[in-house]
Amino acid sequence: MLGLGEGRSIISAGVQSPLWRVACLCDTNEALGRTRCDEFGLETFTTDYGAMLADPAVDVVGIYTPDHLHAEHIIRA
């Protein structure tokens, strides 16, 4: 999941779902990322979007960044 300013409900749904899992959180705000990992019991966080995209555990990227950044993030994914 890219962008943690919003999207707490999707993280919550992911950790509760038997159909999919949250493999990695990514945000430029490291403190927020660590907080969300602690809050939801997740282990993988990065501030590097490229590293997240290169992670073989990541199959799909949920993009929750500001609207004006969506095109760039979608193209890279």
Buried (B, 14 or more C-beta within 10 A) or exposed (E): BBBBEEBEEEBEEBEEEEEEEBBBBBBBEEEBBEEBBEEBEBEBBBEEBEEBBEBEEBEEBEBBBEEEEBEEBEEEE
